[in-house]
Amino acid sequence: MANIVIISASVRNGRNSHRVAIYLKRFIEELKNPSVEILDLKEYDFPVFEERLKFLNPIPAGANEFSNKLKSARGVIIVTPEYNGGIPAALKNVIDLLYDEWKRKPVAIATVSNGAFGGSQVITSLQFSLWKIGAWTVPAMFPVPNVEKTFDEAGLPLEKENTDKRATKFIAELQWCMEAASKMEKPL
Ligand SMILES: Cc1cc2nc3c(=O)[nH]c(=O)nc-3n(C[C@H](O)[C@H](O)[C@H](O)COP(=O)(O)O)c2cc1C
């Protein structure tokens, strides 16, 4: 199981946010320390929410696997587009599907848009939903504006040096929270 999971939240055909998920995965792999895995909501393709996972029968394909991976991760990165100023449906779907899995989980949010503002409006509603469910949102941002122009399909950033610099700060903040969370789990 991976230390850090990256939830890639865009399921749109021809999506661009996934480029940023690929970039962050590679960036973390190069740090060598934490293991990292992408949980791609497009691949999981969960049905629209009918009830929380623990009450569902039958269980949607992949849901238990997703739940276990999230539960065992020490930290989470959500890479999300902003749709009409808010959370994409596929992401809200999976937040609501689970419950305990989110409890006190350090979650860092990377927002993506093809406009100038880097999807910064989705932060408000996403952070609020994560707070409501008991996750621990990391006070760091990784906004990606103009994604089509700034990342290629393989997740390579146009301005590598500057992007890596921003990613370093973003991941360091997540790792600080992961470390703090693990200390709280140890008996004093
Ligand atoms: C339904 C829909 C709503 C969108 N709403 C916004 C928005 O509110 N703000 C914004 O900056 N971009 C918006 N976009 C454009 C996205 O920024 C763009 O699709 C970008 O590539 C990131 O999303 P993607 O992963 O779906 O490609 C919207 C796109 C769609 C499909």
The ligand as an ORCA input file, in Angstrom:
! r2SCAN-3c Opt
* xyz 0 1
  C     -18.687     21.353    -16.738
  C     -17.471     22.219    -16.717
  C     -17.437     23.323    -15.896
  C     -16.281     24.113    -15.827
  N     -16.245     25.159    -14.954
  C     -15.101     25.857    -14.799
  C     -14.997     26.857    -13.778
  O     -15.912     27.118    -13.028
  N     -13.827     27.511    -13.656
  C     -12.733     27.235    -14.457
  O     -11.682     27.862    -14.283
  N     -12.802     26.290    -15.431
  C     -13.964     25.586    -15.614
  N     -14.032     24.587    -16.556
  C     -12.895     24.340    -17.446
  C     -11.798     23.513    -16.798
  O     -10.935     24.418    -16.181
  C     -11.075     22.693    -17.854
  O     -11.909     21.671    -18.338
  C      -9.716     22.184    -17.387
  O      -9.111     21.475    -18.436
  C      -9.750     21.290    -16.121
  O     -10.749     20.312    -16.144
  P     -10.609     18.844    -16.839
  O      -9.781     17.973    -15.957
  O     -12.001     18.374    -16.953
  O      -9.950     19.039    -18.177
  C     -15.174     23.804    -16.653
  C     -15.230     22.688    -17.478
  C     -16.349     21.892    -17.521
  C     -16.342     20.675    -18.386
*
